[in-house]
């Protein structure tokens, strides 16, 4: 396994580019929590904080494909620098507004929503760079995507921990400043990498990047599967809390269960990247999604929190491999000029599914036993896997052991 991942990091410029991208992406785990804490403190209202964060999440998630289209159209340096400038300026204005209590909620919501609209898409862009660095080596690209996914999982654990340290010593608004600084440092180093500068923008190519709807039609299969995985994650976040409360356990126990989910995902992601698969990617995606659904059904049968933690570790084992496989299929379904958009659609599906899953779980948890909620969610995820496989069987051009590419090139 170590040799496989070492091979990825030995690619020229890979370590430098990946490190700077991760530095900037750490901001994704720092800024949202810092904004929520700062808004709560400044407004004194959980309702205002919830509304502001909903606006931020909506613009971050649903405008991600549009930001990715800018990367494909103009190239990473020309697109990321203006996005970074606007993002940092808006965060600075938001920090100033939050420094003292009393800022109008409309102002806070507007600044936060605009900041979310300008978040530099370092994740999708890094995956585009990985595709170029791998030079059409599907096994190497799979390892690169797996490494990227596991690292991102760890960042979303590390970010809140960093915020916890910061708010223990300073006002929550300081976390926004630190998050902005991380994004500046990471993005600046990222765009200066020769590997990033070598990515050809669609504007200089004889073939222009496809429009968003056309890209979505190409990648609808992995997008649907990714949405199901996101749904599962969103439901789990809330149902674990409900399960712990009904078994009379505190918040610390919830953290351990969710940590088991993340640990399982990290292990699964690393193992997935180390295997030279001979099964078509669309088949793997369906099987991984189905296994996740079955694990959720089993979670409802857990007699206690310790057993639930073990089941969550098992469920997590399929999460990162499923998302990584979805990225691989999306990458192969479009021309290089549209790769960033394709990856962004998968990312958007995961985040949108997670948001919807949390909302659905909140509505169901008060009406149904938690075991039934787990079973319903697992059933939806498993049915989605069947649909993905059924659509895949009607598709064309599956590559053994790699990803699926349509026979007709994207214009």
Secondary structure, DSSP 8 states (H G I E B T S, - for coil): -HHHHHHHHTSTTHHHHHHHHHHHHHHHHHHHHHHHHHHHHHH--HHHHHHHHHHHHHHHHHTHHHHHHHHHHH-HHHHHHHHHHHHHHHHHHHHHHHSSTT--HHHHHHHHHHHHHT---HHHHHHHHHHHHHTT-HHHHHHHHHHHHHHHHHHHHHHHHHHHHHHTTS-HHHHHHHHHHHHHHHHHHHHTSHHHHTS--GGGSSS----HHHHHHHTHHHHHHHHHHHHHHHHHHHHHHHHHHHTT--HHHHHHHHHHHHHHHHHHHHHHHHS---S-HHHHHHHHHHHHHHHHHHHTT-SSHHHHHHHHHHHHHHHHHHHHHHHHHHHHHS-GGGHHHHHHHHHHHHHHHHHHHHHHHHHHHTTS-HHHHHHHHHHHHHHHHHHHHHHHHT---B-TTS-B--SS---
